[in-house]
């Protein structure tokens, strides 16, 4: 890329950021608007359509509010319409009206809202419904407040209706992703996803190595078990390694023991093998 073209692109981006700051995202800082542009570029969206929103959320790690870019309900509506399978949406159905004090503020709101999105699958229209509760979705006025913010006080029905529609759209069109909308996440706490490489890994201590002295002492007994057909070499190895780690040389010696062609007598139980081990460990402790 030539220096002239790079300068032109930088100038264009700065101009676009200024336009967005003074129109669609008033008061947003440059960094947040750049996040919007990055989101739109990755998703192939027109930033001037305001498909995404900047939402302030409490970050418990940094103990401060931070801007997070979230899709708006309009994005899901657009994606559904472009699919060619969107068959409409029902009018919101609301639950009983409730008037009570929420965080010290008296407000009247619907208990819940139900919305059904229709999708054409083959020759059949399939309905996908979602019911969202006002109290589970409303945005608070601040981190330490339980009262609803200005928008949820002003439009209690409209806000919960958008949450229900967003959920119904995600059910009907799961291929568009499961990211919550700005209306659903406003006033919520930002949850960090810890990368796997940074997660504390549980350290599993390997079992102790089986001592040669104990192995040589018990080898004749194990040989008798294998040669009599009461146990296989794999049986002995499995039982011993449940308590201690055998060396390759020890395993080879066990596997070298020949089993008889005809197996006679009763098969020794697991308890008998473990009894041998217990006796050996007890004798080792006494030495």
Secondary structure, DSSP 8 states (H G I E B T S, - for coil): --HHHHHHHHHHHHHHHHHHHHTTTTT--HHHHHHHHHHHHHHT--GGG--EEEEEEEETTTTEEEEEEEE-HHHHHHHHHHTT-EEEE---EE--EEEEEETTEEEEEESEEEEEEEEEETTEEEEEEEEEEHHHH--BSSTT--SB-HHHHH-HHHHHHHHHHHHHHHHHTGGG----BHHHHTT-EE-----GGGS---------B--HHHHHHHHHHHHHHHHTTSS-HHHHHHHHHTTSB--HHHHHHHHTS---SS--S----HHHHHHHHHHHHHHHHH-
